[in-house]
Amino acid sequence: MTTVTEPAATLPAIPVMVPWMGEEEATAAAEAVRSGWVAQGPRVRAFEEEFARRVGAAEAVAVSNCTTGLHLALHLLGIGPGDEVVVPSFSFIATANSARYVGATPVFADVDPATGNVTAASIEAVLTERTRAVIVVHQGGMPAETRPIYDLLTPRGIAVVEDAACAIGTTVYGEPVGASADVAVFSFHPRKIVTTGEGGMLTTNRPELATRARRLREHGMSVSAAERHATGSVAPEQYLEPGFNFRMTDVQAAIGRVQLGRLDAMVARRRELAARYRELLAPLPGLRMVEDPAWGESNFQSCWVLLPEDFPIGRDELLVRFTEAGISPRRGIMAAHLEPACADLPQVSLPVTERLTADSLILPLYHQMTDADQDRVVAVFREVMGR
């Protein structure tokens, strides 16, 4: 086994994530370019239809990224100034920011220590008469326990948006994340399992929301440019309400369609790698790796490990040791409420969030990873722990 005392320069670097892309994606993108139609067009529509089928949702609407998708979802639901939106702090800051984009106030809820997700209990603890929506994040691809959350919120008329940025290929209660959601939003950022470079997808089982979302993502136009081209219409479009420029390009969609075809293989491989990490880490006392909850299976978009409180060194010093060994894990999920940008928001006690964000790290995990790569990662833990 390679030890971390070898000079890092003699070994290939191990990044936290490598997209699985090949000639098929390159060919699909080139065909889109050669077609002369590179803006939002027929490939976007085909990608939407294939994505909706894959996650079991009635409709899918492609957008420029997951953040704009969350913004659009809250706008569609009529959330605005004076409203509160409950969100986890234990998430990328875009989750909280999306509420601010519509003029609402994010209110932070704590998370379950095992999954890193909000729960019905943590949400109920921060509900007020001004709560109009809750964003439930399937953090790192770990499925949130959504049934109790809907049971809590639906009778109160509080909307639920599922932030599934990391969760394509994750299942909850035996079906894909997004299948039963009123509104869910996915990301195609390069660190996600399915990537188009940038991009996102809003899914919904409410056709009226999908119709309006397609209009709003393109400046509120009554007829899209692609539809006018397909029909040969010369009638001028109308702008029915103020909209946004949240479109995806056909080049991105062409790549996304190929990536979607790889999804089952990618999830299977990530779960295989996560299982091997768990086996390798099991003899090391106190380390806790995230694992499937009883209600679903993760795609392991993020494979994070929580350090015990008596770990020999701090998490940040551990990251330095990894870097010196030519390995690039990442700090655990951020806590948005600790960032300067959120200092003006209502502050609540979030002890689990603060523990997880301070003492966890995300391990390298990607389709092309070898046993030797994983052995190198685990060797750092062993050396630090004197094992």
One Martini backbone bead per residue (centre of mass of N, CA, C, O) as a GRO file, in nm:
protein
  387
    1MET     BB    1   0.097   0.035   0.022
    2THR     BB    2   0.061   0.358  -0.002
    3THR     BB    3   0.213   0.623   0.150
    4VAL     BB    4   0.222   0.961   0.269
    5THR     BB    5   0.552   0.983   0.261
    6GLU     BB    6   0.545   1.019  -0.018
    7PRO     BB    7   0.594   1.202  -0.274
    8ALA     BB    8   0.349   1.362  -0.443
    9ALA     BB    9   0.497   1.391  -0.728
   10THR     BB   10   0.495   1.061  -0.778
   11LEU     BB   11   0.183   1.107  -0.778
   12PRO     BB   12  -0.123   1.115  -0.861
   13ALA     BB   13  -0.375   1.304  -0.839
   14ILE     BB   14  -0.662   1.341  -0.609
   15PRO     BB   15  -0.964   1.430  -0.661
   16VAL     BB   16  -1.290   1.482  -0.567
   17MET     BB   17  -1.368   1.517  -0.887
   18VAL     BB   18  -1.473   1.343  -1.199
   19PRO     BB   19  -1.602   1.357  -1.481
   20TRP     BB   20  -1.802   1.145  -1.693
   21MET     BB   21  -1.644   1.180  -2.004
   22GLY     BB   22  -1.666   1.168  -2.372
   23GLU     BB   23  -1.714   1.125  -2.705
   24GLU     BB   24  -2.021   1.144  -2.691
   25GLU     BB   25  -2.035   1.435  -2.587
   26ALA     BB   26  -1.865   1.565  -2.811
   27THR     BB   27  -2.048   1.481  -3.045
   28ALA     BB   28  -2.312   1.611  -2.948
   29ALA     BB   29  -2.204   1.901  -2.939
   30ALA     BB   30  -2.113   1.917  -3.237
   31GLU     BB   31  -2.393   1.868  -3.361
   32ALA     BB   32  -2.518   2.123  -3.248
   33VAL     BB   33  -2.330   2.320  -3.388
   34ARG     BB   34  -2.381   2.217  -3.686
   35SER     BB   35  -2.695   2.284  -3.687
   36GLY     BB   36  -2.722   2.606  -3.583
   37TRP     BB   37  -2.854   2.517  -3.296
   38VAL     BB   38  -2.758   2.653  -2.968
   39ALA     BB   39  -2.990   2.731  -2.841
   40GLN     BB   40  -3.286   2.705  -2.732
   41GLY     BB   41  -3.435   2.382  -2.823
   42PRO     BB   42  -3.484   2.060  -2.919
   43ARG     BB   43  -3.281   1.941  -2.709
   44VAL     BB   44  -3.411   2.054  -2.460
   45ARG     BB   45  -3.683   1.913  -2.492
   46ALA     BB   46  -3.571   1.624  -2.490
   47PHE     BB   47  -3.437   1.641  -2.213
   48GLU     BB   48  -3.692   1.694  -2.052
   49GLU     BB   49  -3.842   1.432  -2.123
   50GLU     BB   50  -3.621   1.235  -2.019
   51PHE     BB   51  -3.606   1.341  -1.729
   52ALA     BB   52  -3.896   1.299  -1.640
   53ARG     BB   53  -3.891   0.993  -1.680
   54ARG     BB   54  -3.651   0.928  -1.487
   55VAL     BB   55  -3.805   1.070  -1.221
   56GLY     BB   56  -4.134   1.065  -1.249
   57ALA     BB   57  -4.234   1.326  -1.379
   58ALA     BB   58  -4.446   1.523  -1.559
   59GLU     BB   59  -4.230   1.768  -1.553
   60ALA     BB   60  -3.966   1.952  -1.737
   61VAL     BB   61  -3.739   2.241  -1.677
   62ALA     BB   62  -3.500   2.409  -1.820
   63VAL     BB   63  -3.202   2.566  -1.685
   64SER     BB   64  -2.911   2.738  -1.610
   65ASN     BB   65  -2.957   2.658  -1.299
   66CYS     BB   66  -3.034   2.581  -0.978
   67THR     BB   67  -3.067   2.866  -0.865
   68THR     BB   68  -3.275   2.962  -1.076
   69GLY     BB   69  -3.473   2.736  -1.008
   70LEU     BB   70  -3.535   2.825  -0.717
   71HIS     BB   71  -3.628   3.105  -0.784
   72LEU     BB   72  -3.857   3.018  -0.974
   73ALA     BB   73  -4.018   2.846  -0.776
   74LEU     BB   74  -4.091   3.074  -0.576
   75HIS     BB   75  -4.228   3.254  -0.784
   76LEU     BB   76  -4.451   3.052  -0.868
   77LEU     BB   77  -4.557   3.039  -0.549
   78GLY     BB   78  -4.566   3.350  -0.441
   79ILE     BB   79  -4.307   3.440  -0.314
   80GLY     BB   80  -4.229   3.718  -0.082
   81PRO     BB   81  -4.259   3.984   0.076
   82GLY     BB   82  -4.290   3.884   0.425
   83ASP     BB   83  -4.179   3.610   0.387
   84GLU     BB   84  -4.102   3.277   0.490
   85VAL     BB   85  -3.811   3.053   0.450
   86VAL     BB   86  -3.727   2.737   0.510
   87VAL     BB   87  -3.383   2.642   0.579
   88PRO     BB   88  -3.084   2.514   0.551
   89SER     BB   89  -2.762   2.582   0.646
   90PHE     BB   90  -2.675   2.290   0.547
   91SER     BB   91  -2.569   2.452   0.269
   92PHE     BB   92  -2.554   2.599   0.004
   93ILE     BB   93  -2.614   2.941  -0.024
   94ALA     BB   94  -2.832   2.926  -0.252
   95THR     BB   95  -3.072   2.841  -0.085
   96ALA     BB   96  -3.102   3.110   0.071
   97ASN     BB   97  -3.085   3.313  -0.166
   98SER     BB   98  -3.351   3.241  -0.315
   99ALA     BB   99  -3.531   3.388  -0.110
  100ARG     BB  100  -3.406   3.675  -0.154
  101TYR     BB  101  -3.479   3.715  -0.457
  102VAL     BB  102  -3.805   3.740  -0.363
  103GLY     BB  103  -3.796   3.896  -0.065
  104ALA     BB  104  -3.744   3.691   0.140
  105THR     BB  105  -3.696   3.507   0.451
  106PRO     BB  106  -3.461   3.325   0.584
  107VAL     BB  107  -3.496   3.022   0.785
  108PHE     BB  108  -3.325   2.832   1.006
  109ALA     BB  109  -3.259   2.482   1.018
  110ASP     BB  110  -3.190   2.200   1.145
  111VAL     BB  111  -3.026   1.876   1.151
  112ASP     BB  112  -2.955   1.563   1.091
  113PRO     BB  113  -2.671   1.386   1.186
  114ALA     BB  114  -2.683   1.150   0.967
  115THR     BB  115  -2.783   1.323   0.687
  116GLY     BB  116  -2.810   1.655   0.682
  117ASN     BB  117  -3.123   1.694   0.724
  118VAL     BB  118  -3.414   1.799   0.742
  119THR     BB  119  -3.698   1.794   0.959
  120ALA     BB  120  -3.999   1.808   1.092
  121ALA     BB  121  -3.896   1.906   1.369
  122SER     BB  122  -3.698   2.136   1.274
  123ILE     BB  123  -3.917   2.293   1.126
  124GLU     BB  124  -4.133   2.336   1.349
  125ALA     BB  125  -3.942   2.510   1.539
  126VAL     BB  126  -3.955   2.768   1.298
  127LEU     BB  127  -4.237   2.828   1.275
  128THR     BB  128  -4.465   3.072   1.141
  129GLU     BB  129  -4.707   3.289   1.023
  130ARG     BB  130  -4.490   3.356   0.771
  131THR     BB  131  -4.480   3.080   0.658
  132ARG     BB  132  -4.468   2.963   0.298
  133ALA     BB  133  -4.190   2.793   0.290
  134VAL     BB  134  -3.988   2.494   0.205
  135ILE     BB  135  -3.650   2.384   0.181
  136VAL     BB  136  -3.557   2.060   0.076
  137VAL     BB  137  -3.257   1.896   0.123
  138HIS     BB  138  -3.054   1.657  -0.057
  139GLN     BB  139  -2.775   1.605   0.088
  140GLY     BB  140  -2.535   1.474  -0.114
  141GLY     BB  141  -2.780   1.259  -0.194
  142MET     BB  142  -2.939   1.246   0.068
  143PRO     BB  143  -3.234   1.143   0.173
  144ALA     BB  144  -3.510   1.281   0.271
  145GLU     BB  145  -3.777   1.279   0.506
  146THR     BB  146  -4.073   1.368   0.352
  147ARG     BB  147  -4.345   1.273   0.465
  148PRO     BB  148  -4.353   1.430   0.739
  149ILE     BB  149  -4.328   1.707   0.603
  150TYR     BB  150  -4.591   1.704   0.440
  151ASP     BB  151  -4.777   1.642   0.682
  152LEU     BB  152  -4.712   1.918   0.818
  153LEU     BB  153  -4.752   2.137   0.569
  154THR     BB  154  -5.005   2.093   0.391
  155PRO     BB  155  -5.235   2.171   0.601
  156ARG     BB  156  -5.092   2.476   0.616
  157GLY     BB  157  -5.008   2.581   0.320
  158ILE     BB  158  -4.707   2.486   0.278
  159ALA     BB  159  -4.457   2.495   0.074
  160VAL     BB  160  -4.257   2.261  -0.129
  161VAL     BB  161  -3.905   2.251  -0.198
  162GLU     BB  162  -3.680   2.046  -0.374
  163ASP     BB  163  -3.335   2.021  -0.321
  164ALA     BB  164  -3.176   1.825  -0.592
  165ALA     BB  165  -2.886   1.894  -0.683
  166CYS     BB  166  -2.750   1.595  -0.575
  167ALA     BB  167  -3.013   1.368  -0.647
  168ILE     BB  168  -2.953   1.216  -0.890
  169GLY     BB  169  -3.045   0.873  -0.831
  170THR     BB  170  -3.205   0.904  -0.590
  171THR     BB  171  -3.394   0.743  -0.331
  172VAL     BB  172  -3.748   0.748  -0.210
  173TYR     BB  173  -3.954   0.512  -0.130
  174GLY     BB  174  -3.861   0.365  -0.419
  175GLU     BB  175  -3.818   0.649  -0.559
  176PRO     BB  176  -3.739   0.910  -0.723
  177VAL     BB  177  -3.631   1.199  -0.686
  178GLY     BB  178  -3.928   1.398  -0.778
  179ALA     BB  179  -4.184   1.220  -0.831
  180SER     BB  180  -4.366   1.361  -0.571
  181ALA     BB  181  -4.311   1.648  -0.629
  182ASP     BB  182  -4.414   1.955  -0.684
  183VAL     BB  183  -4.106   2.069  -0.646
  184ALA     BB  184  -3.793   2.035  -0.824
  185VAL     BB  185  -3.423   2.077  -0.813
  186PHE     BB  186  -3.148   2.054  -1.038
  187SER     BB  187  -2.800   1.979  -1.102
  188PHE     BB  188  -2.510   2.038  -1.361
  189HIS     BB  189  -2.263   2.054  -1.222
  190PRO     BB  190  -1.942   1.920  -1.225
  191ARG     BB  191  -1.997   1.785  -0.921
  192LYS     BB  192  -2.203   1.634  -1.049
  193ILE     BB  193  -2.312   1.351  -1.198
  194VAL     BB  194  -2.475   1.528  -1.388
  195THR     BB  195  -2.336   1.713  -1.667
  196THR     BB  196  -2.324   2.059  -1.848
  197GLY     BB  197  -2.136   2.250  -1.659
  198GLU     BB  198  -2.415   2.390  -1.668
  199GLY     BB  199  -2.726   2.369  -1.499
  200GLY     BB  200  -3.088   2.280  -1.492
  201MET     BB  201  -3.388   2.133  -1.319
  202LEU     BB  202  -3.738   2.151  -1.328
  203THR     BB  203  -3.982   1.978  -1.140
  204THR     BB  204  -4.333   1.867  -1.196
  205ASN     BB  205  -4.697   1.787  -1.117
  206ARG     BB  206  -4.772   2.086  -1.235
  207PRO     BB  207  -4.856   2.203  -1.537
  208GLU     BB  208  -4.892   2.512  -1.477
  209LEU     BB  209  -4.600   2.554  -1.382
  210ALA     BB  210  -4.452   2.468  -1.639
  211THR     BB  211  -4.573   2.674  -1.833
  212ARG     BB  212  -4.473   2.925  -1.675
  213ALA     BB  213  -4.172   2.854  -1.663
  214ARG     BB  214  -4.117   2.866  -1.970
  215ARG     BB  215  -4.187   3.163  -1.991
  216LEU     BB  216  -4.005   3.294  -1.765
  217ARG     BB  217  -3.718   3.193  -1.873
  218GLU     BB  218  -3.817   3.383  -2.148
  219HIS     BB  219  -3.921   3.682  -2.051
  220GLY     BB  220  -4.241   3.607  -2.092
  221MET     BB  221  -4.301   3.464  -2.347
  222SER     BB  222  -4.557   3.330  -2.541
  223VAL     BB  223  -4.328   3.252  -2.761
  224SER     BB  224  -4.081   3.078  -2.859
  225ALA     BB  225  -3.826   3.066  -3.073
  226ALA     BB  226  -3.854   2.764  -3.142
  227GLU     BB  227  -4.158   2.773  -3.212
  228ARG     BB  228  -4.143   2.978  -3.440
  229HIS     BB  229  -3.953   2.814  -3.619
  230ALA     BB  230  -4.124   2.548  -3.642
  231THR     BB  231  -4.392   2.713  -3.763
  232GLY     BB  232  -4.330   2.994  -3.920
  233SER     BB  233  -4.394   3.233  -3.758
  234VAL     BB  234  -4.471   3.608  -3.773
  235ALA     BB  235  -4.583   3.657  -3.513
  236PRO     BB  236  -4.571   3.842  -3.250
  237GLU     BB  237  -4.474   3.845  -2.949
  238GLN     BB  238  -4.551   3.828  -2.604
  239TYR     BB  239  -4.536   3.995  -2.276
  240LEU     BB  240  -4.709   3.882  -1.995
  241GLU     BB  241  -4.454   3.900  -1.799
  242PRO     BB  242  -4.213   3.925  -1.594
  243GLY     BB  243  -3.893   3.792  -1.653
  244PHE     BB  244  -3.627   3.572  -1.755
  245ASN     BB  245  -3.277   3.450  -1.804
  246PHE     BB  246  -3.299   3.078  -1.782
  247ARG     BB  247  -3.148   2.935  -2.008
  248MET     BB  248  -3.075   2.666  -2.209
  249THR     BB  249  -2.869   2.499  -2.419
  250ASP     BB  250  -2.826   2.271  -2.675
  251VAL     BB  251  -2.541   2.188  -2.596
  252GLN     BB  252  -2.602   2.103  -2.310
  253ALA     BB  253  -2.833   1.902  -2.374
  254ALA     BB  254  -2.664   1.706  -2.539
  255ILE     BB  255  -2.489   1.623  -2.301
  256GLY     BB  256  -2.716   1.544  -2.099
  257ARG     BB  257  -2.828   1.299  -2.257
  258VAL     BB  258  -2.576   1.128  -2.225
  259GLN     BB  259  -2.548   1.141  -1.917
  260LEU     BB  260  -2.822   1.007  -1.851
  261GLY     BB  261  -2.726   0.727  -1.973
  262ARG     BB  262  -2.505   0.697  -1.722
  263LEU     BB  263  -2.641   0.696  -1.442
  264ASP     BB  264  -2.659   0.402  -1.340
  265ALA     BB  265  -2.351   0.350  -1.351
  266MET     BB  266  -2.265   0.580  -1.163
  267VAL     BB  267  -2.421   0.499  -0.910
  268ALA     BB  268  -2.311   0.214  -0.879
  269ARG     BB  269  -2.013   0.302  -0.849
  270ARG     BB  270  -2.046   0.489  -0.602
  271ARG     BB  271  -2.158   0.272  -0.413
  272GLU     BB  272  -1.912   0.089  -0.429
  273LEU     BB  273  -1.707   0.295  -0.317
  274ALA     BB  274  -1.850   0.355  -0.051
  275ALA     BB  275  -1.835   0.065   0.058
  276ARG     BB  276  -1.525   0.054   0.063
  277TYR     BB  277  -1.477   0.285   0.254
  278ARG     BB  278  -1.630   0.161   0.492
  279GLU     BB  279  -1.443  -0.084   0.520
  280LEU     BB  280  -1.172   0.078   0.562
  281LEU     BB  281  -1.287   0.262   0.814
  282ALA     BB  282  -1.396   0.068   1.039
  283PRO     BB  283  -1.115   0.031   1.214
  284LEU     BB  284  -1.158   0.340   1.273
  285PRO     BB  285  -1.211   0.511   1.543
  286GLY     BB  286  -1.504   0.738   1.520
  287LEU     BB  287  -1.564   0.720   1.236
  288ARG     BB  288  -1.829   0.873   1.024
  289MET     BB  289  -2.016   0.756   0.765
  290VAL     BB  290  -2.228   0.809   0.545
  291GLU     BB  291  -2.569   0.667   0.513
  292ASP     BB  292  -2.828   0.499   0.456
  293PRO     BB  293  -3.146   0.521   0.505
  294ALA     BB  294  -3.449   0.360   0.547
  295TRP     BB  295  -3.597   0.548   0.298
  296GLY     BB  296  -3.318   0.514   0.120
  297GLU     BB  297  -3.092   0.592  -0.162
  298SER     BB  298  -2.783   0.690  -0.243
  299ASN     BB  299  -2.549   0.842  -0.480
  300PHE     BB  300  -2.293   0.973  -0.354
  301GLN     BB  301  -2.203   1.265  -0.428
  302SER     BB  302  -2.138   1.273  -0.117
  303CYS     BB  303  -1.859   1.153   0.088
  304TRP     BB  304  -1.893   1.180   0.427
  305VAL     BB  305  -1.692   1.259   0.724
  306LEU     BB  306  -1.694   1.222   1.073
  307LEU     BB  307  -1.525   1.343   1.331
  308PRO     BB  308  -1.411   1.303   1.622
  309GLU     BB  309  -1.355   1.493   1.904
  310ASP     BB  310  -1.066   1.316   1.950
  311PHE     BB  311  -0.910   1.396   1.724
  312PRO     BB  312  -0.577   1.466   1.680
  313ILE     BB  313  -0.687   1.670   1.462
  314GLY     BB  314  -0.798   1.903   1.276
  315ARG     BB  315  -0.968   1.934   0.992
  316ASP     BB  316  -0.782   2.146   0.849
  317GLU     BB  317  -0.519   1.990   0.900
  318LEU     BB  318  -0.607   1.741   0.746
  319LEU     BB  319  -0.627   1.878   0.470
  320VAL     BB  320  -0.327   1.936   0.454
  321ARG     BB  321  -0.231   1.642   0.454
  322PHE     BB  322  -0.369   1.572   0.191
  323THR     BB  323  -0.228   1.777   0.011
  324GLU     BB  324   0.062   1.663   0.064
  325ALA     BB  325  -0.051   1.379  -0.077
  326GLY     BB  326  -0.225   1.459  -0.340
  327ILE     BB  327  -0.509   1.532  -0.202
  328SER     BB  328  -0.874   1.646  -0.264
  329PRO     BB  329  -1.057   1.724  -0.048
  330ARG     BB  330  -1.335   1.855   0.145
  331ARG     BB  331  -1.509   2.023   0.314
  332GLY     BB  332  -1.777   2.034   0.448
  333ILE     BB  333  -2.063   2.147   0.467
  334MET     BB  334  -2.187   2.437   0.485
  335ALA     BB  335  -2.271   2.728   0.697
  336ALA     BB  336  -2.456   2.994   0.621
  337HIS     BB  337  -2.498   3.143   0.905
  338LEU     BB  338  -2.166   3.205   0.921
  339GLU     BB  339  -2.189   3.406   0.703
  340PRO     BB  340  -2.177   3.737   0.626
  341ALA     BB  341  -2.432   3.733   0.429
  342CYS     BB  342  -2.615   3.625   0.706
  343ALA     BB  343  -2.604   3.834   0.952
  344ASP     BB  344  -2.911   3.962   0.906
  345LEU     BB  345  -3.036   3.710   1.003
  346PRO     BB  346  -3.201   3.505   1.178
  347GLN     BB  347  -3.099   3.364   1.485
  348VAL     BB  348  -3.024   3.024   1.560
  349SER     BB  349  -3.001   2.717   1.696
  350LEU     BB  350  -2.721   2.499   1.541
  351PRO     BB  351  -2.552   2.242   1.654
  352VAL     BB  352  -2.537   2.031   1.428
  353THR     BB  353  -2.437   2.205   1.200
  354GLU     BB  354  -2.170   2.297   1.343
  355ARG     BB  355  -2.049   2.020   1.377
  356LEU     BB  356  -2.049   1.923   1.081
  357THR     BB  357  -1.891   2.167   0.949
  358ALA     BB  358  -1.627   2.139   1.137
  359ASP     BB  359  -1.592   1.783   1.128
  360SER     BB  360  -1.602   1.754   0.812
  361LEU     BB  361  -1.551   1.552   0.505
  362ILE     BB  362  -1.490   1.514   0.157
  363LEU     BB  363  -1.442   1.253  -0.041
  364PRO     BB  364  -1.306   1.110  -0.288
  365LEU     BB  365  -1.534   1.057  -0.582
  366TYR     BB  366  -1.515   0.850  -0.879
  367HIS     BB  367  -1.552   0.646  -1.144
  368GLN     BB  368  -1.218   0.618  -1.194
  369MET     BB  369  -1.157   0.498  -0.937
  370THR     BB  370  -0.928   0.326  -0.741
  371ASP     BB  371  -0.809   0.128  -0.502
  372ALA     BB  372  -0.544   0.286  -0.470
  373ASP     BB  373  -0.674   0.557  -0.418
  374GLN     BB  374  -0.827   0.478  -0.161
  375ASP     BB  375  -0.582   0.386  -0.001
  376ARG     BB  376  -0.452   0.668   0.011
  377VAL     BB  377  -0.672   0.808   0.168
  378VAL     BB  378  -0.675   0.616   0.421
  379ALA     BB  379  -0.373   0.651   0.498
  380VAL     BB  380  -0.405   0.925   0.632
  381PHE     BB  381  -0.574   0.841   0.868
  382ARG     BB  382  -0.379   0.629   0.979
  383GLU     BB  383  -0.140   0.814   1.034
  384VAL     BB  384  -0.282   1.016   1.226
  385MET     BB  385  -0.390   0.759   1.417
  386GLY     BB  386  -0.170   0.531   1.438
  387ARG     BB  387  -0.261   0.259   1.230
   0.00000   0.00000   0.00000
